[in-house]
Amino acid sequence: MKTFIVEEAKQNLDDVLEHAKNGGTVVIIGEDDQAFKLVATIMPKPGPRKAGRLKGKIKITDEFYEPLSEFEPYT
């Protein structure tokens, strides 16, 4: 675990991120002695999109196709 003051972390951001990337934990000490822990996480890549996945889950009623009363002056 490495500890940095905010200004130190700003100046050495590449080193801070590299340490977290390699599995280390970084603690950044801010104003009023607030501590922030930085750890790396792996974000999963989204899979391929599948057409029709939501088929049958959305219902459109006949009311959807009726003209809107707000547009009557224009028709």
Biopython code that builds the backbone (N, CA, C, O; Angstrom):
import numpy as np
from Bio.PDB.StructureBuilder import StructureBuilder

atoms = [
    (1, "MET", "N", (0.847, -1.167, 0.000)),
    (1, "MET", "CA", (0.000, 0.000, 0.000)),
    (1, "MET", "C", (0.895, 1.233, 0.000)),
    (1, "MET", "O", (1.858, 1.326, 0.761)),
    (2, "LYS", "N", (0.551, 2.176, -0.875)),
    (2, "LYS", "CA", (1.278, 3.447, -0.933)),
    (2, "LYS", "C", (0.342, 4.560, -0.516)),
    (2, "LYS", "O", (-0.856, 4.521, -0.799)),
    (3, "THR", "N", (0.896, 5.551, 0.158)),
    (3, "THR", "CA", (0.119, 6.690, 0.617)),
    (3, "THR", "C", (0.677, 7.960, -0.012)),
    (3, "THR", "O", (1.888, 8.179, -0.034)),
    (4, "PHE", "N", (-0.227, 8.791, -0.524)),
    (4, "PHE", "CA", (0.164, 10.049, -1.147)),
    (4, "PHE", "C", (-0.697, 11.172, -0.593)),
    (4, "PHE", "O", (-1.838, 10.951, -0.189)),
    (5, "ILE", "N", (-0.147, 12.368, -0.576)),
    (5, "ILE", "CA", (-0.922, 13.572, -0.322)),
    (5, "ILE", "C", (-1.487, 13.987, -1.679)),
    (5, "ILE", "O", (-0.897, 13.673, -2.712)),
    (6, "VAL", "N", (-2.606, 14.679, -1.690)),
    (6, "VAL", "CA", (-3.287, 15.013, -2.938)),
    (6, "VAL", "C", (-2.340, 15.659, -3.943)),
    (6, "VAL", "O", (-2.316, 15.256, -5.106)),
    (7, "GLU", "N", (-1.573, 16.635, -3.528)),
    (7, "GLU", "CA", (-0.656, 17.317, -4.454)),
    (7, "GLU", "C", (0.374, 16.348, -5.017)),
    (7, "GLU", "O", (0.709, 16.412, -6.200)),
    (8, "GLU", "N", (0.878, 15.452, -4.174)),
    (8, "GLU", "CA", (1.822, 14.423, -4.614)),
    (8, "GLU", "C", (1.185, 13.510, -5.652)),
    (8, "GLU", "O", (1.799, 13.184, -6.668)),
    (9, "ALA", "N", (-0.048, 13.103, -5.387)),
    (9, "ALA", "CA", (-0.758, 12.212, -6.297)),
    (9, "ALA", "C", (-0.998, 12.881, -7.635)),
    (9, "ALA", "O", (-0.896, 12.230, -8.675)),
    (10, "LYS", "N", (-1.314, 14.172, -7.634)),
    (10, "LYS", "CA", (-1.512, 14.908, -8.880)),
    (10, "LYS", "C", (-0.229, 14.938, -9.705)),
    (10, "LYS", "O", (-0.261, 14.739, -10.919)),
    (11, "GLN", "N", (0.889, 15.186, -9.047)),
    (11, "GLN", "CA", (2.168, 15.291, -9.748)),
    (11, "GLN", "C", (2.653, 13.938, -10.254)),
    (11, "GLN", "O", (3.341, 13.876, -11.273)),
    (12, "ASN", "N", (2.311, 12.857, -9.566)),
    (12, "ASN", "CA", (2.788, 11.520, -9.923)),
    (12, "ASN", "C", (1.634, 10.609, -10.324)),
    (12, "ASN", "O", (1.625, 9.429, -9.972)),
    (13, "LEU", "N", (0.671, 11.141, -11.052)),
    (13, "LEU", "CA", (-0.525, 10.375, -11.379)),
    (13, "LEU", "C", (-0.202, 9.087, -12.129)),
    (13, "LEU", "O", (-0.824, 8.055, -11.873)),
    (14, "ASP", "N", (0.752, 9.128, -13.041)),
    (14, "ASP", "CA", (1.122, 7.916, -13.775)),
    (14, "ASP", "C", (1.609, 6.823, -12.829)),
    (14, "ASP", "O", (1.231, 5.661, -12.979)),
    (15, "ASP", "N", (2.439, 7.185, -11.861)),
    (15, "ASP", "CA", (2.951, 6.207, -10.898)),
    (15, "ASP", "C", (1.834, 5.675, -10.001)),
    (15, "ASP", "O", (1.797, 4.487, -9.683)),
    (16, "VAL", "N", (0.931, 6.556, -9.599)),
    (16, "VAL", "CA", (-0.189, 6.156, -8.743)),
    (16, "VAL", "C", (-1.059, 5.139, -9.474)),
    (16, "VAL", "O", (-1.401, 4.095, -8.919)),
    (17, "LEU", "N", (-1.415, 5.444, -10.716)),
    (17, "LEU", "CA", (-2.258, 4.538, -11.492)),
    (17, "LEU", "C", (-1.545, 3.223, -11.798)),
    (17, "LEU", "O", (-2.170, 2.162, -11.775)),
    (18, "GLU", "N", (-0.266, 3.281, -12.079)),
    (18, "GLU", "CA", (0.495, 2.061, -12.359)),
    (18, "GLU", "C", (0.539, 1.157, -11.135)),
    (18, "GLU", "O", (0.422, -0.063, -11.258)),
    (19, "HIS", "N", (0.705, 1.739, -9.968)),
    (19, "HIS", "CA", (0.735, 0.946, -8.731)),
    (19, "HIS", "C", (-0.615, 0.258, -8.514)),
    (19, "HIS", "O", (-0.662, -0.921, -8.163)),
    (20, "ALA", "N", (-1.711, 0.993, -8.723)),
    (20, "ALA", "CA", (-3.042, 0.404, -8.558)),
    (20, "ALA", "C", (-3.288, -0.666, -9.618)),
    (20, "ALA", "O", (-3.884, -1.704, -9.331)),
    (21, "LYS", "N", (-2.832, -0.415, -10.831)),
    (21, "LYS", "CA", (-3.018, -1.370, -11.926)),
    (21, "LYS", "C", (-2.315, -2.691, -11.635)),
    (21, "LYS", "O", (-2.807, -3.754, -12.015)),
    (22, "ASN", "N", (-1.180, -2.629, -10.970)),
    (22, "ASN", "CA", (-0.408, -3.831, -10.659)),
    (22, "ASN", "C", (-0.906, -4.545, -9.406)),
    (22, "ASN", "O", (-0.235, -5.437, -8.888)),
    (23, "GLY", "N", (-2.082, -4.151, -8.921)),
    (23, "GLY", "CA", (-2.666, -4.852, -7.776)),
    (23, "GLY", "C", (-2.449, -4.188, -6.441)),
    (23, "GLY", "O", (-2.917, -4.684, -5.416)),
    (24, "GLY", "N", (-1.750, -3.081, -6.437)),
    (24, "GLY", "CA", (-1.507, -2.389, -5.177)),
    (24, "GLY", "C", (-2.667, -1.493, -4.791)),
    (24, "GLY", "O", (-3.527, -1.173, -5.613)),
    (25, "THR", "N", (-2.679, -1.099, -3.548)),
    (25, "THR", "CA", (-3.690, -0.180, -3.050)),
    (25, "THR", "C", (-3.029, 1.166, -2.822)),
    (25, "THR", "O", (-1.922, 1.249, -2.289)),
    (26, "VAL", "N", (-3.726, 2.221, -3.235)),
    (26, "VAL", "CA", (-3.208, 3.577, -3.071)),
    (26, "VAL", "C", (-4.162, 4.337, -2.161)),
    (26, "VAL", "O", (-5.374, 4.327, -2.377)),
    (27, "VAL", "N", (-3.623, 4.987, -1.158)),
    (27, "VAL", "CA", (-4.408, 5.831, -0.275)),
    (27, "VAL", "C", (-3.973, 7.266, -0.522)),
    (27, "VAL", "O", (-2.788, 7.592, -0.453)),
    (28, "ILE", "N", (-4.956, 8.124, -0.813)),
    (28, "ILE", "CA", (-4.670, 9.528, -1.064)),
    (28, "ILE", "C", (-5.260, 10.325, 0.091)),
    (28, "ILE", "O", (-6.452, 10.235, 0.384)),
    (29, "ILE", "N", (-4.398, 11.113, 0.743)),
    (29, "ILE", "CA", (-4.817, 11.914, 1.885)),
    (29, "ILE", "C", (-5.155, 13.315, 1.385)),
    (29, "ILE", "O", (-4.313, 14.005, 0.810)),
    (30, "GLY", "N", (-6.400, 13.721, 1.614)),
    (30, "GLY", "CA", (-6.864, 15.029, 1.166)),
    (30, "GLY", "C", (-6.900, 16.025, 2.293)),
    (30, "GLY", "O", (-6.301, 15.834, 3.352)),
    (31, "GLU", "N", (-7.632, 17.109, 2.028)),
    (31, "GLU", "CA", (-7.776, 18.147, 3.042)),
    (31, "GLU", "C", (-8.530, 17.602, 4.243)),
    (31, "GLU", "O", (-9.318, 16.665, 4.109)),
    (32, "ASP", "N", (-8.302, 18.167, 5.389)),
    (32, "ASP", "CA", (-8.949, 17.753, 6.639)),
    (32, "ASP", "C", (-8.706, 16.285, 6.942)),
    (32, "ASP", "O", (-9.542, 15.644, 7.580)),
    (33, "ASP", "N", (-7.588, 15.743, 6.501)),
    (33, "ASP", "CA", (-7.189, 14.354, 6.748)),
    (33, "ASP", "C", (-8.204, 13.337, 6.242)),
    (33, "ASP", "O", (-8.315, 12.245, 6.800)),
    (34, "GLN", "N", (-8.946, 13.685, 5.189)),
    (34, "GLN", "CA", (-9.836, 12.713, 4.559)),
    (34, "GLN", "C", (-8.972, 11.761, 3.740)),
    (34, "GLN", "O", (-8.035, 12.186, 3.064)),
    (35, "ALA", "N", (-9.290, 10.481, 3.806)),
    (35, "ALA", "CA", (-8.516, 9.482, 3.077)),
    (35, "ALA", "C", (-9.382, 8.859, 1.991)),
    (35, "ALA", "O", (-10.563, 8.582, 2.201)),
    (36, "PHE", "N", (-8.779, 8.644, 0.834)),
    (36, "PHE", "CA", (-9.451, 8.022, -0.301)),
    (36, "PHE", "C", (-8.628, 6.834, -0.746)),
    (36, "PHE", "O", (-7.419, 6.946, -0.948)),
    (37, "LYS", "N", (-9.291, 5.683, -0.898)),
    (37, "LYS", "CA", (-8.592, 4.468, -1.311)),
    (37, "LYS", "C", (-8.827, 4.262, -2.804)),
    (37, "LYS", "O", (-9.966, 4.320, -3.269)),
    (38, "LEU", "N", (-7.760, 4.022, -3.549)),
    (38, "LEU", "CA", (-7.823, 3.801, -4.985)),
    (38, "LEU", "C", (-7.381, 2.373, -5.271)),
    (38, "LEU", "O", (-6.249, 1.991, -4.974)),
    (39, "VAL", "N", (-8.275, 1.599, -5.844)),
    (39, "VAL", "CA", (-7.946, 0.232, -6.240)),
    (39, "VAL", "C", (-8.411, 0.028, -7.676)),
    (39, "VAL", "O", (-9.419, 0.600, -8.091)),
    (40, "ALA", "N", (-7.701, -0.764, -8.416)),
    (40, "ALA", "CA", (-8.050, -1.029, -9.809)),
    (40, "ALA", "C", (-9.125, -2.104, -9.876)),
    (40, "ALA", "O", (-9.115, -3.057, -9.097)),
    (41, "THR", "N", (-10.043, -1.944, -10.807)),
    (41, "THR", "CA", (-11.056, -2.959, -11.046)),
    (41, "THR", "C", (-11.075, -3.267, -12.538)),
    (41, "THR", "O", (-10.711, -2.426, -13.361)),
    (42, "ILE", "N", (-11.491, -4.449, -12.869)),
    (42, "ILE", "CA", (-11.580, -4.846, -14.267)),
    (42, "ILE", "C", (-13.021, -4.660, -14.715)),
    (42, "ILE", "O", (-13.939, -5.259, -14.154)),
    (43, "MET", "N", (-13.209, -3.838, -15.717)),
    (43, "MET", "CA", (-14.544, -3.587, -16.254)),
    (43, "MET", "C", (-14.791, -4.581, -17.384)),
    (43, "MET", "O", (-14.040, -4.611, -18.359)),
    (44, "PRO", "N", (-15.836, -5.389, -17.259)),
    (44, "PRO", "CA", (-16.112, -6.357, -18.320)),
    (44, "PRO", "C", (-16.558, -5.652, -19.597)),
    (44, "PRO", "O", (-17.281, -4.657, -19.557)),
    (45, "LYS", "N", (-16.115, -6.187, -20.721)),
    (45, "LYS", "CA", (-16.516, -5.625, -22.006)),
    (45, "LYS", "C", (-17.942, -6.081, -22.297)),
    (45, "LYS", "O", (-18.298, -7.234, -22.054)),
    (46, "PRO", "N", (-18.747, -5.171, -22.816)),
    (46, "PRO", "CA", (-20.113, -5.589, -23.139)),
    (46, "PRO", "C", (-20.108, -6.592, -24.288)),
    (46, "PRO", "O", (-19.313, -6.482, -25.222)),
    (47, "GLY", "N", (-20.994, -7.555, -24.205)),
    (47, "GLY", "CA", (-21.084, -8.566, -25.241)),
    (47, "GLY", "C", (-21.752, -8.009, -26.492)),
    (47, "GLY", "O", (-22.205, -6.865, -26.498)),
    (48, "PRO", "N", (-21.812, -8.795, -27.526)),
    (48, "PRO", "CA", (-22.448, -8.327, -28.749)),
    (48, "PRO", "C", (-23.953, -8.125, -28.528)),
    (48, "PRO", "O", (-24.586, -8.852, -27.762)),
    (49, "ARG", "N", (-24.497, -7.140, -29.204)),
    (49, "ARG", "CA", (-25.926, -6.871, -29.077)),
    (49, "ARG", "C", (-26.713, -7.929, -29.838)),
    (49, "ARG", "O", (-26.282, -8.406, -30.887)),
    (50, "LYS", "N", (-27.844, -8.280, -29.309)),
    (50, "LYS", "CA", (-28.667, -9.311, -29.925)),
    (50, "LYS", "C", (-29.999, -8.690, -30.351)),
    (50, "LYS", "O", (-30.739, -8.163, -29.520)),
    (51, "ALA", "N", (-30.294, -8.756, -31.634)),
    (51, "ALA", "CA", (-31.532, -8.189, -32.154)),
    (51, "ALA", "C", (-32.732, -8.968, -31.610)),
    (51, "ALA", "O", (-32.706, -10.196, -31.533)),
    (52, "GLY", "N", (-33.772, -8.240, -31.238)),
    (52, "GLY", "CA", (-34.998, -8.869, -30.777)),
    (52, "GLY", "C", (-34.986, -9.317, -29.336)),
    (52, "GLY", "O", (-35.884, -10.043, -28.908)),
    (53, "ARG", "N", (-34.011, -8.910, -28.594)),
    (53, "ARG", "CA", (-33.890, -9.352, -27.210)),
    (53, "ARG", "C", (-35.060, -8.896, -26.343)),
    (53, "ARG", "O", (-35.426, -9.582, -25.389)),
    (54, "LEU", "N", (-35.648, -7.745, -26.665)),
    (54, "LEU", "CA", (-36.756, -7.215, -25.869)),
    (54, "LEU", "C", (-38.114, -7.478, -26.515)),
    (54, "LEU", "O", (-39.123, -6.917, -26.088)),
    (55, "LYS", "N", (-38.143, -8.314, -27.523)),
    (55, "LYS", "CA", (-39.399, -8.597, -28.216)),
    (55, "LYS", "C", (-40.421, -9.153, -27.220)),
    (55, "LYS", "O", (-40.127, -10.059, -26.440)),
    (56, "GLY", "N", (-41.643, -8.576, -27.273)),
    (56, "GLY", "CA", (-42.703, -9.022, -26.386)),
    (56, "GLY", "C", (-42.713, -8.346, -25.033)),
    (56, "GLY", "O", (-43.636, -8.571, -24.249)),
    (57, "LYS", "N", (-41.725, -7.528, -24.730)),
    (57, "LYS", "CA", (-41.658, -6.881, -23.420)),
    (57, "LYS", "C", (-42.235, -5.467, -23.459)),
    (57, "LYS", "O", (-42.503, -4.883, -22.409)),
    (58, "ILE", "N", (-42.432, -4.905, -24.666)),
    (58, "ILE", "CA", (-42.976, -3.567, -24.803)),
    (58, "ILE", "C", (-44.312, -3.681, -25.518)),
    (58, "ILE", "O", (-44.405, -4.291, -26.584)),
    (59, "LYS", "N", (-45.335, -3.097, -24.934)),
    (59, "LYS", "CA", (-46.684, -3.139, -25.509)),
    (59, "LYS", "C", (-47.068, -1.733, -25.951)),
    (59, "LYS", "O", (-46.945, -0.784, -25.177)),
    (60, "ILE", "N", (-47.529, -1.592, -27.186)),
    (60, "ILE", "CA", (-48.028, -0.319, -27.701)),
    (60, "ILE", "C", (-49.522, -0.477, -27.912)),
    (60, "ILE", "O", (-49.966, -1.323, -28.689)),
    (61, "THR", "N", (-50.295, 0.345, -27.211)),
    (61, "THR", "CA", (-51.751, 0.254, -27.304)),
    (61, "THR", "C", (-52.240, 1.048, -28.512)),
    (61, "THR", "O", (-51.486, 1.820, -29.103)),
    (62, "ASP", "N", (-53.504, 0.853, -28.871)),
    (62, "ASP", "CA", (-54.092, 1.575, -29.993)),
    (62, "ASP", "C", (-54.156, 3.077, -29.733)),
    (62, "ASP", "O", (-54.167, 3.875, -30.670)),
    (63, "GLU", "N", (-54.197, 3.450, -28.481)),
    (63, "GLU", "CA", (-54.223, 4.867, -28.107)),
    (63, "GLU", "C", (-52.992, 5.605, -28.656)),
    (63, "GLU", "O", (-53.060, 6.805, -28.921)),
    (64, "PHE", "N", (-51.901, 4.915, -28.821)),
    (64, "PHE", "CA", (-50.668, 5.517, -29.333)),
    (64, "PHE", "C", (-50.875, 6.115, -30.720)),
    (64, "PHE", "O", (-50.273, 7.136, -31.051)),
    (65, "TYR", "N", (-51.716, 5.492, -31.527)),
    (65, "TYR", "CA", (-51.904, 5.912, -32.910)),
    (65, "TYR", "C", (-53.009, 6.960, -33.077)),
    (65, "TYR", "O", (-53.201, 7.466, -34.183)),
    (66, "GLU", "N", (-53.734, 7.296, -32.017)),
    (66, "GLU", "CA", (-54.790, 8.311, -32.105)),
    (66, "GLU", "C", (-54.149, 9.695, -32.182)),
    (66, "GLU", "O", (-53.110, 9.938, -31.569)),
    (67, "PRO", "N", (-54.788, 10.622, -32.956)),
    (67, "PRO", "CA", (-54.212, 11.978, -33.070)),
    (67, "PRO", "C", (-54.247, 12.692, -31.719)),
    (67, "PRO", "O", (-55.141, 12.464, -30.904)),
    (68, "LEU", "N", (-53.270, 13.550, -31.500)),
    (68, "LEU", "CA", (-53.182, 14.310, -30.260)),
    (68, "LEU", "C", (-54.083, 15.534, -30.339)),
    (68, "LEU", "O", (-54.139, 16.205, -31.369)),
    (69, "SER", "N", (-54.791, 15.823, -29.247)),
    (69, "SER", "CA", (-55.712, 16.967, -29.229)),
    (69, "SER", "C", (-54.954, 18.294, -29.366)),
    (69, "SER", "O", (-55.524, 19.271, -29.850)),
    (70, "GLU", "N", (-53.707, 18.348, -28.957)),
    (70, "GLU", "CA", (-52.920, 19.579, -29.051)),
    (70, "GLU", "C", (-52.686, 20.000, -30.497)),
    (70, "GLU", "O", (-52.428, 21.174, -30.764)),
    (71, "PHE", "N", (-52.773, 19.043, -31.444)),
    (71, "PHE", "CA", (-52.496, 19.351, -32.843)),
    (71, "PHE", "C", (-53.766, 19.574, -33.674)),
    (71, "PHE", "O", (-53.671, 19.751, -34.889)),
    (72, "GLU", "N", (-54.950, 19.570, -33.053)),
    (72, "GLU", "CA", (-56.194, 19.776, -33.792)),
    (72, "GLU", "C", (-56.227, 21.093, -34.560)),
    (72, "GLU", "O", (-56.715, 21.110, -35.690)),
    (73, "PRO", "N", (-55.728, 22.204, -33.999)),
    (73, "PRO", "CA", (-55.760, 23.472, -34.764)),
    (73, "PRO", "C", (-54.935, 23.395, -36.068)),
    (73, "PRO", "O", (-55.173, 24.180, -36.987)),
    (74, "TYR", "N", (-54.010, 22.498, -36.154)),
    (74, "TYR", "CA", (-53.131, 22.413, -37.324)),
    (74, "TYR", "C", (-53.647, 21.462, -38.398)),
    (74, "TYR", "O", (-53.097, 21.424, -39.499)),
    (75, "THR", "N", (-54.689, 20.697, -38.102)),
    (75, "THR", "CA", (-55.184, 19.725, -39.079)),
    (75, "THR", "C", (-56.411, 20.219, -39.794)),
    (75, "THR", "O", (-56.951, 19.518, -40.649)),
]
sb = StructureBuilder()
sb.init_structure("model")
sb.init_model(0)
sb.init_chain("A")
sb.init_seg("    ")
for serial, (resi, resn, name, xyz) in enumerate(atoms, 1):
    if name == "N":
        sb.init_residue(resn, " ", resi, " ")
    sb.init_atom(name, np.array(xyz, "f"), 0.0, 1.0, " ", f" {name:<3s}", serial, name[0])
structure = sb.get_structure()
